[in-house]
Amino acid sequence: MSTFGFIEYENASPEVRAVYDDIKATRKIDKVTNFWKALAHDPVRMKRTWEDTKQIMGAGALDPLVKELIYVAVSISNQCDYCIAAHTAAARKKGMSEEMFNDMLAVVGLANQNNRLVAGHQVEIDEQFKCVG
């Protein structure tokens, strides 16, 4: 259970219901997930989070599946079980195969390992990697 519980549709304010309705319509689902029901305790934050999510995870320079894979990778690094589960499911819906998932996990593991090695050795950034201008 979340810290303050979940706000179900029937108990939601009109402001929250409007966001719930938009989530359901956009995602073509029958009910909103627990994340949104937990955020509904702060309708302003919930609406802002939903608008950001719609904009960022929607069509853009990156393919929607790539965006979901990045989200899963970051969620793994942050150890967010909820986000790992939710975005792995979303990535599967967008076409992620088992091979893609395993490849992404390998990259996450390698990046985390090498990040710790660089941090431990306090490796100075090479000139060719520095941004100019």
C-alpha positions, 0 to 999 in steps of 0.5 A: 500500500502506498503511504497515503493509499490510493484514490479510486476513480469513484472517490476522485475529485473532478480534477483528478477524474479528468486526468484519469480519463485522459490517461485511460484514453491515451493509453487505451486502458480501462483503469489507471494504475496504482502510480497515478492513484497514489499521485492523485493525493496531489492533483497539481503534481499528478497533472504535471507528471502526466503531461510530462509523461505524455510529452516525453514518452510520446512520439519524438526523435527516439522510437517509443520502444527505445524510450521504454528500454531507457526507462527500464534501464534507469529504473533498474539502476535506481532499483524501482521495482514498480517502474521496472515492472510497469515499463517492462510491460510497456516495452513488451507491448511496443515489441521488446523481445527477450533478446532485446531485454537481455541485451539491455540488461547487459548494457546496464550491467556494463555501464554500472560496473564501468561507472564505478571503476571510473569513479573509484579510479577518479579518471580524468575526462579525455580532451576528445570527450569534452564538449567544445562551444 
